[in-house]
């Protein structure tokens, strides 16, 4: 996700400095232009905006917080844009640290993939101060459209978690729709092509169809979807929120076994 963001920002004429955590990805991430810094503080010192694109909640805390984190090294008045899907409580912690330093923190949850960034049509749901968003909106517009303000810091992640729960549930429904169609004598490829032209179409169905079979979606996305569903359940549990019908679908065999590829718990068998 970070590499096409770098490409779009540099193509728009912005000076970009990057910090790549893993040596084996450094060459790809830093080809053709951006400055490379060896540490997080060296990356963020004196800049106007910092973009965080890592994988896990723990990594967000590691690169943003503490004496060697981004917030501590950023200048007052700068803005940190946090893109990684994480626990809203983590965003709260980063925003609190930012407020103590005079650093604005935007919770810019995203929907889409690298191809959307390359095309400048990534969707962003941004929580945080709207005036801070207005300041960095020209930067975000180089790779994202629409950029939607959805509330305070943490609300972007809350909306993203609801989106991800709905997406995985819809993938599970698409998988089960193919099962139903096959039991009625219809072929999988025919069903996937035809349903995209009907009222049952969805982006989740398109994702399933793009791989050519219901099994391929798990091969491509099971790890990411499992992480997202786990986070949704943890946040809902902590808030005492019922996941309702979405939770029922997420716990179904179609999702557990065919989408997330989870093995049965031997203690329950």
Backbone torsions as a table, in degrees:
resi	resn	phi	psi	omega
1	UNK	NA	-35.3	-176.6
2	UNK	-70.2	-37.3	-176.1
3	UNK	-60.6	-49.8	178.1
4	UNK	-67.4	-26.7	173.8
5	UNK	-63.8	-43.8	177.2
6	UNK	-58.1	-45.6	-178.8
7	UNK	-59.9	-44.2	-177.4
8	UNK	-68.8	-39.9	-179.6
9	UNK	-67.1	-44.0	-179.6
10	UNK	-69.0	-37.2	178.2
11	UNK	-62.9	-28.0	178.6
12	UNK	-84.5	1.6	175.1
13	UNK	94.6	11.1	-179.2
14	UNK	-89.1	144.4	174.4
15	UNK	-80.8	123.9	-174.8
16	UNK	-121.3	129.6	172.4
17	UNK	-115.3	133.6	-175.7
18	UNK	-122.5	148.9	170.4
19	UNK	-122.1	119.9	-178.5
20	UNK	-108.2	121.8	-172.8
21	UNK	-72.2	-29.8	-174.7
22	UNK	-112.8	123.1	-177.0
23	UNK	-56.0	-34.5	-175.8
24	UNK	-71.7	-14.1	177.3
25	UNK	-104.1	-2.1	-174.8
26	UNK	-63.7	-43.8	-176.5
27	UNK	-59.8	-44.7	-179.0
28	UNK	-68.1	-38.3	-175.0
29	UNK	-74.7	-25.6	-172.1
30	UNK	-111.2	8.1	179.2
31	UNK	-65.8	146.7	170.5
32	UNK	63.9	47.4	163.7
33	UNK	131.0	-50.3	-171.0
34	UNK	-67.0	149.6	174.2
35	UNK	-74.2	144.5	-178.9
36	UNK	-110.2	133.0	175.3
37	UNK	-118.0	145.1	-174.3
38	UNK	-85.0	-17.1	-178.8
39	UNK	-132.9	161.6	176.8
40	UNK	-62.6	-48.7	179.6
41	UNK	-57.7	-40.1	179.4
42	UNK	-66.9	-28.6	-180.0
43	UNK	-71.1	-39.0	-169.3
44	UNK	-100.1	-9.9	-174.3
45	UNK	-61.9	122.2	172.9
46	UNK	79.4	1.4	-176.0
47	UNK	-86.9	164.3	179.0
48	UNK	-83.1	-35.6	-176.0
49	UNK	-144.0	143.1	178.7
50	UNK	-122.5	133.5	179.5
51	UNK	-114.4	126.2	-178.5
52	UNK	-107.7	116.5	179.0
53	UNK	-134.3	86.9	176.9
54	UNK	-119.6	-163.2	-172.2
55	UNK	-106.6	-42.7	-169.5
56	UNK	-119.5	165.1	175.9
57	UNK	-59.1	-44.2	-179.8
58	UNK	-60.9	-37.2	179.7
59	UNK	-69.9	-34.4	175.5
60	UNK	-59.8	-48.2	179.4
61	UNK	-62.0	-40.3	-177.6
62	UNK	-64.2	-44.1	-175.0
63	UNK	-85.3	-18.8	-176.4
64	UNK	-99.5	-35.5	-169.3
65	UNK	-107.1	167.5	177.6
66	UNK	85.9	174.1	-175.1
67	UNK	-65.2	-24.3	179.2
68	UNK	-103.8	11.3	-178.2
69	UNK	-88.0	172.5	-175.1
70	UNK	-63.7	-44.2	-174.4
71	UNK	-59.9	-42.3	-177.6
72	UNK	-65.1	-25.1	-176.3
73	UNK	-99.4	-9.4	-177.4
74	UNK	-78.5	151.8	179.3
75	UNK	-80.4	147.0	173.6
76	UNK	-56.4	137.5	-178.3
77	UNK	96.1	-13.3	176.9
78	UNK	-79.7	168.0	-177.1
79	UNK	-125.2	132.3	174.6
80	UNK	-103.9	125.3	179.7
81	UNK	-108.8	113.6	-174.3
82	UNK	-103.3	110.7	-175.5
83	UNK	-94.7	-20.3	-170.9
84	UNK	-68.8	136.7	173.4
85	UNK	-66.8	122.7	-175.5
86	UNK	-153.9	179.6	176.7
87	UNK	-69.1	132.7	176.5
88	UNK	-54.7	-28.6	178.3
89	UNK	-64.4	-31.0	177.0
90	UNK	-67.8	-41.6	176.0
91	UNK	-61.4	-41.5	178.2
92	UNK	-57.8	-42.4	-179.3
93	UNK	-65.8	-41.6	179.3
94	UNK	-67.7	-41.2	179.4
95	UNK	-64.6	-38.9	177.8
96	UNK	-63.9	-43.3	177.6
97	UNK	-64.2	-38.7	179.0
98	UNK	-64.7	-42.2	-179.9
99	UNK	-60.0	-37.6	179.8
100	UNK	-67.1	-22.5	-178.7
101	UNK	-103.5	-3.7	-174.4
102	UNK	75.9	25.4	179.6
103	UNK	-106.7	126.9	176.6
104	UNK	-78.3	136.0	178.4
105	UNK	-117.5	123.1	176.5
106	UNK	-109.6	127.9	179.3
107	UNK	-91.1	88.4	-170.5
108	UNK	-102.5	73.3	178.2
109	UNK	-65.1	146.9	-173.1
110	UNK	-124.3	157.3	173.4
111	UNK	-134.3	122.2	-178.0
112	UNK	135.8	-175.7	-178.4
113	UNK	-131.9	-174.1	-179.0
114	UNK	-55.0	-35.3	179.8
115	UNK	-65.9	-33.1	177.5
116	UNK	-69.1	-38.1	177.1
117	UNK	-63.3	-45.7	-179.4
118	UNK	-60.9	-31.4	-179.9
119	UNK	-90.4	-1.0	179.6
120	UNK	71.7	27.2	-176.3
121	UNK	-129.9	31.0	171.8
122	UNK	-66.6	140.6	175.2
123	UNK	-91.5	132.2	176.9
124	UNK	-121.6	131.7	171.3
125	UNK	-109.6	111.0	-168.5
126	UNK	-109.8	124.1	171.0
127	UNK	-106.6	141.1	-179.6
128	UNK	139.0	-173.9	-178.3
129	UNK	-65.7	127.4	-174.5
130	UNK	-68.3	-30.4	178.2
131	UNK	-69.4	-34.0	175.0
132	UNK	-66.1	-39.9	176.4
133	UNK	-61.3	-43.1	-179.6
134	UNK	-59.7	-35.5	-179.4
135	UNK	-66.5	-37.3	-176.2
136	UNK	-100.5	-0.1	-177.4
137	UNK	-56.3	-39.8	177.4
138	UNK	-60.4	-33.1	176.6
139	UNK	-69.1	-47.1	-179.9
140	UNK	-62.7	-34.1	-177.7
141	UNK	-67.4	-14.0	177.7
142	UNK	-69.3	-23.3	-179.0
143	UNK	-134.9	-2.0	-175.2
144	UNK	-132.9	139.2	171.6
145	UNK	-166.3	119.6	8.5
146	UNK	-85.7	159.1	171.6
147	UNK	-114.8	107.9	-170.2
148	UNK	-112.1	126.5	173.9
149	UNK	-81.6	124.4	-172.3
150	UNK	-120.6	2.3	178.6
151	UNK	143.2	-148.7	-177.4
152	UNK	-87.9	171.8	178.4
153	UNK	-55.6	131.9	-175.7
154	UNK	103.8	-28.3	-179.1
155	UNK	-70.8	-30.1	174.8
156	UNK	-60.4	-44.9	178.8
157	UNK	-67.1	-38.4	179.2
158	UNK	-61.9	-43.5	178.4
159	UNK	-65.5	-39.8	179.5
160	UNK	-63.3	-39.7	-180.0
161	UNK	-65.5	-40.5	175.8
162	UNK	-63.2	-44.3	178.2
163	UNK	-58.3	-46.6	-177.0
164	UNK	-66.7	-38.9	177.3
165	UNK	-62.1	-43.5	179.2
166	UNK	-65.2	-41.5	-180.0
167	UNK	-61.3	-49.8	-178.7
168	UNK	-63.7	-39.7	176.8
169	UNK	-60.9	-41.2	179.9
170	UNK	-68.7	-35.6	173.8
171	UNK	-60.9	-44.9	178.0
172	UNK	-60.0	-40.6	178.0
173	UNK	-65.8	-38.7	177.3
174	UNK	-63.4	-42.2	177.7
175	UNK	-61.0	-43.6	-178.4
176	UNK	-72.3	-30.1	175.6
177	UNK	-62.9	-39.2	177.0
178	UNK	-65.3	-41.7	176.6
179	UNK	-57.7	-45.8	179.4
180	UNK	-61.8	-45.7	-178.8
181	UNK	-63.3	-41.4	179.1
182	UNK	-63.9	-36.1	178.9
183	UNK	-68.2	-18.6	176.2
184	UNK	-95.0	6.5	174.4
185	UNK	94.4	10.6	-179.9
186	UNK	-95.6	147.9	179.7
187	UNK	-82.2	147.7	-175.7
188	UNK	-58.9	-48.9	-176.3
189	UNK	-64.2	-38.4	177.4
190	UNK	-62.4	-44.6	-178.6
191	UNK	-63.2	-47.5	-177.8
192	UNK	-62.1	-39.6	179.1
193	UNK	-70.2	-41.8	-174.1
194	UNK	-73.0	-40.2	-176.2
195	UNK	-65.0	-26.1	179.4
196	UNK	-67.3	-15.9	179.7
197	UNK	-99.5	3.9	-175.9
198	UNK	-112.3	-177.1	-178.3
199	UNK	-71.3	-12.7	176.9
200	UNK	-88.2	5.6	-178.6
201	UNK	-66.7	152.0	177.4
202	UNK	-159.6	165.8	176.1
203	UNK	-64.3	-35.5	177.8
204	UNK	-61.7	-42.1	177.3
205	UNK	-62.7	-38.8	177.9
206	UNK	-62.4	-40.2	178.9
207	UNK	-62.8	-43.5	178.0
208	UNK	-63.0	-46.9	-176.5
209	UNK	-66.1	-33.3	-177.4
210	UNK	-60.0	-31.8	179.4
211	UNK	-82.5	-10.2	176.4
212	UNK	91.7	-15.0	179.4
213	UNK	-159.7	159.6	179.5
214	UNK	-67.8	-28.4	-179.3
215	UNK	-70.6	-28.2	-175.2
216	UNK	-69.7	-25.3	-178.2
217	UNK	-65.0	-37.5	177.3
218	UNK	-68.6	-39.0	178.6
219	UNK	-58.2	-36.2	-175.0
220	UNK	-88.8	-35.7	-164.9
221	UNK	-126.8	0.1	-172.8
222	UNK	-57.6	-43.2	-177.4
223	UNK	-63.2	-46.8	-179.3
224	UNK	-66.6	-42.1	-179.1
225	UNK	-66.7	-37.3	177.8
226	UNK	-62.9	-41.6	177.7
227	UNK	-61.2	-45.5	-177.6
228	UNK	-65.5	-43.9	-179.8
229	UNK	-64.8	-39.3	177.3
230	UNK	-60.8	-42.2	179.1
231	UNK	-66.4	-41.8	178.2
232	UNK	-57.9	-46.1	-177.8
233	UNK	-65.6	-40.8	179.7
234	UNK	-63.9	-45.4	-178.3
235	UNK	-66.4	-43.1	179.4
236	UNK	-63.8	-41.3	178.3
237	UNK	-59.4	-48.2	-177.5
238	UNK	-64.5	-33.9	-179.0
239	UNK	-86.8	-6.5	-177.4
240	UNK	68.0	33.9	-176.5
241	UNK	-101.6	134.4	177.0
242	UNK	-82.3	125.7	178.3
243	UNK	-75.4	-10.7	173.1
244	UNK	60.5	-141.2	-177.5
245	UNK	-62.1	-37.0	177.5
246	UNK	-58.5	-43.5	178.0
247	UNK	-62.3	-37.6	178.4
248	UNK	-62.7	-44.1	178.9
249	UNK	-66.2	-41.0	180.0
250	UNK	-63.0	-29.0	179.8
251	UNK	-89.5	1.0	-176.6
252	UNK	-74.6	162.3	178.4
253	UNK	-63.5	-36.7	-179.4
254	UNK	-58.7	-39.4	179.9
255	UNK	-82.1	-51.6	-174.1
256	UNK	-59.9	-45.8	-172.9
257	UNK	-93.9	-37.5	-171.6
258	UNK	-99.7	-23.0	179.6
259	UNK	-100.8	-50.8	-178.4
260	UNK	-90.3	-13.1	178.5
261	UNK	57.5	41.0	178.0
262	UNK	-84.4	140.6	175.5
263	UNK	-81.0	150.1	176.8
264	UNK	-61.4	144.9	176.6
265	UNK	-74.3	116.3	-177.8
266	UNK	-60.9	-23.6	-178.4
267	UNK	-71.7	-17.5	-178.4
268	UNK	-103.6	-0.2	-177.0
269	UNK	-95.6	NA	NA
